[in-house]
Amino acid sequence: MEQRYEGYDLIGDIHGCGLSLRMLLVRLGYSKRNGVYYHPRRQAIFLGDIVDRGPHIREALHLVRDMVEAGHAQIVMGNHEYNLLCYCTPNRNPDLPHPFLREHTQRHRRILQETLQQLDPYPQDKQEFLSWIKEMPLFLEMDTFRVVHACWHEALITEFKQREGGNQITDDFLHRSAVPDTFEWVLMDRLLRGTHLRLPNNEVMVSRDGFKRRFFRTKFWSVDPKYYIDVVFQPDPLPEHIARLPLTPQNYQDLIHYDEQEKPLFIGHYWCEGQPVPVASNVACLDYSAVKYGKLVAYRYDFEKRLQANKFVWVDVKAEVVSPR
């Protein structure tokens, strides 16, 4: 299948930035045919998190789904699609104390509020999008590269393929994934949210989005890390007194390592900032906080074994969309 295309355009977290997405596709050489964006020689791959936060969520969902259904794009599920699906799916498991797979707390509602506000007036669209989300692959394993929203965990992916026979979840898997500490829960947490470590000494930090957090996101490609600062991978810096603490034996057990000899891997999820560059010779993160007036980023992949800084293409949301010249 890979050889049908001259290359692939991997596109990071959109979060309802529909206008930025259209600009990026045009910049990448895509145009509309029969109302759907396509490229005559390339295929787009979306890294998930189409929903939440942004002003044009429904429009972005239509655009991406139309491309996928027409064969002009592929997609993997993001944690925000998964959260929306669980929030809207009635619970049938007596072990869970709430009526939906994702509890309707104030925090969960706050994260999903823009999506719900934009989809609720269109109940048929909403139901069709939820059905489509459930069918999204969790990961893509190609001949020369890999795609997952947050973290490629080889052992979990291998077990998932043995259990499920592919890269998509079933309805039963979805319901089991809502039960903490099951295989299904761990797999969705790792692949869609990544690896993380607990802050030492029961400390709490307040992130830029106002949430109190006891964990911080970590790299899974660090080579020989020694201290907390060697593995942290998120916009919010660790407090200085924590950053320089040595990693503990338990920390090393909780970290995994994606070796530099593995296939090139494309991820989103992590709210990077600044100039887009590979985070490792074979790992590119394409989430550059578009919905926070950062960049909507793509990588033009042409089957190279080592990723290159000059292959990133982006739309600067604040400069080109919010304040167009």
N, C-alpha and C positions, 0 to 999 in steps of 0.2 A: 504493500500500500504506500509505503514511504516514497517509492520511486516514481509514483504518479506525479509527484510535485517536485519542482526545482528546489523548494525549501518550505519552511514553516515560519509563521509569524506568531510568536507566543505573546499573549496580551495579559497584563496584570489586572489587579482588582479594580473594578469599574465603580462599584458602589453608587449606581444611579447617575453617573456622569455621562448621560446620553449624548450631549453635544460634543464633549471631549472625545467620546468614542467615535463618533462620525468623523471628526477632524483627523483622528489618528488613522482610521482606516483609509481615508483619502490620501494621507501622507504616505501610507504603506503601498499605495497603488491599487487599492480596491475601489470598485465603482458598482453602481446598482445595475442589476439585470433582472427584469421581471420583479422589481421592487425589493430585491435582496442583494446585499453587498457580496461581491465575489472578486476573486483574482484569477486570471486565466492560467496562471502557472504555480500558484502557491495556495496553501491552506492556513487559515487562522486556527489557533488553539487558545481558548480562554481558560484562565487559571482559577476561575470561581470568584465568589463574592461579587456577583452582579447587583445584588440587592442591598438595601439599608443605606441610610444617611443622606443620599443625594437627592436632587430635585426631579430626576427623570427616570425613576426605577422601572416603571411599567414600559416605557418606551425602550429602555435598554434591554429589558427582558425580551420584548418582541423582536428587536433587532438581532440579538444573539441567537435566540431560538430559531428564527427564520433561517439564519446562516447555517446552523447545525442541521436542521431538518433538510435543507437543500444540499447538504454535503460540502458546503464551502468552509465549514469550521467544525472543530470538536471542542469539548469542554470537560473539565473535571469539577466536581462539587467542592464548594467552599464551606467554611464553617458557618457563614451567615445563611447560606441556602439550607444547610442542615438545621440550624436553629429555627428558621422559619417553618420548615417542614414539621419539626417536633412540636413547635408552639401551636400549630394548627391541626395536629393529629390527635384525636381522642385516644385516651389511654384505655387499654383493655387488660392491663397487668395488675392484679390485686396487690402486688408487692410495692407499687408506687402509690403514694398517698394523695396524688392530685389528679384531676380529670383529664389532663393533656400530657403528652410525653415530655414537654418542656413546661415547667410550672409558670403560671401567669403572674410572676412577681413584677413589682414596679421596675426593677432593673431590666428584666427581660423585655418588658413592654417598651421601656425607653429605647433600647437598642433597635427594636423592630418597628417603632412607631411610624416612621416615614413610609416604610414598605406597606404596612397595614392601611395607613391613610390613603395611599395611592392605589392600592388594589381593592380595598373593600367596596368602592363604588362600582366595581366591575367583577361581580362574583363569578361569572363564567371564566373570565381571564384568570382570576385567582386560582380557581380549581384546576384549570388546565396547566398553569405554571407549577402548582404543587405536584401534580402528576408527573410533569416533566422533570422536576427536581429529583423526585424519587428514582428516576431512571438514569440520572447522571452517573457516569463512571466516577469512582473514587480516585483512580490513577490511570495513567497511560504508560504502557511499556512498549516503546518502539524499538526498531532494530538498532538505532544509534543514539537514542536519548530517552529521557523519562520526564514525566510531568505529574506533579501532585500539588495540592494547595499549600501545604505547610511543611511536611516532613516525609522523606522516603525512609520507611522503616522496613528493611528487607525481611526480617523474620516474621513480622506481623502480616506483611503483604503475601508472603509465601503461604502462611497458614490460611489467610483469607481465600486465596485462590484454590487451595485444596478443599476448603469447606464449601465455598460458594460457586466454584467453577468458572469464575470470571472476575470482572472488576466492578460489578454493580451490586447493590444491596437488594434484598427482598423485603417484603412487608414484615415478615417475622423478624428478620435481622434488625430492621428499624426499631421495632418495639423492644427487642432485647437490648439494643444499644442505649436505651434510656435508663437501664438499671446499672448503677455504679459498680465498677470493678469487674464486670463481665468482660469476656474477650471482645465482644462487640463494642462495649463502651470504651475500652482501652484503645482499640483500633481507630475508632472515629476520633477520639481525643488526640492521638498521636498524628494521624495523617492530616487532619483538618485544623489542628491547633498547634502542633509541633511539640518539641520537648521543652521542659521548663524545670526550674529548681525552686524549692521553697526558700524564702528569705530566712536566714539564720535567726535564732533567738526569738522566734515568733514575731519578728518585726513586720510592720505594715508600711507600704509606700502608696502615695496617692498619685495615680497616673495623670497624664495631661487631659484625658477625657473625664476626669473627676471620679473615677472608680478607685476604691481601696483594694489593693492587691497584696497577697501574701506570697505570690510566686512571680518569677520573672522569666521571660522567654530566652531560650538559649540556642546557640549555634549547634548544629549536629555535624559540622565539618571541621571543627577545630583540631589542629594537630598538636598533640602533647600539651594540653592546657594545664596550668598550675593554679590559677587564681580565678575568683568569680569574674573579674573583668575580662578574662580570656574567653569566656563563653557567653556573656550577655549579648543579646541581639534584639534590641528594641529601641524606640526613640527615647524612652525615659531612662536616663542614666541611673545607675545604682548609687545610693549614698556612698560617699568616699570611704567611710569606715567599713562598709561591706565589700566594696569593689576589690580591696586589696587582701581580703581574707583568703587563705588557701582552701582549695577544694577538699572536701572530705571523702573518705572511702565510699560513703553512701552516695555522694554526688557523682562520683565516677560510675557507679552502678546505674544511676538514672540517666546518664548521658549516653548517646550512641554516636557512631562515627561513620560518615559517608566518605569513603576513601577517594583520594584524588585519582585513582586508576579506574574508578567507576564511570559509567556513561555520563555525559552531560545531563544535568538535572535542572529543571525550571520550576520555581516555586513562587508564591505570592505571599500574602498574609502579614508581613512583618513591618510595614510602615517605615520603609527606608526614607532617607533624606539625602539631598545633595545631588551630585552628578552620578547618574547610573553607571555602575561598573560591576563586573562579576564579583561575587563575594568569595569565590574560590575559583581555581582554574577551570573547574567543571561544574560550578553551581552559580546560577543567576537568580536573584530575587527581583521580581518585576512589580512589586507593590511599592510605589513611591507617593502614597498619601494623596491621590488625585482629589478625593472628596474634601480634603483639608487644604485645598488650593496648592497642592504639590504638583506632581506630574503623573499623567497616565502614560505608562511605559510599555513598549513592546521590544522584543528581541527578534531580529531577523536571522533565523538559524538556517545555515546552508551546509549542515552535516559536518562542521568542523569538530575536531576532538577537544580542542581547548577554546573556551569561550573568549570573546574579544570585546573590548570596551567600545570599539567603533561600530558594533552591530546593534547597539541600542538606538531606538527611535522613540520620541516622546512628544506629547503635547504639554506645554507648561500651562496649567489650568489658570493660574492667577494672571499671567501675562497675556494669554491668547484667548481665553474664554471670558473671564471675569472682567478684564480691562482690555478689550480688543482695540488695536490701534486703527 
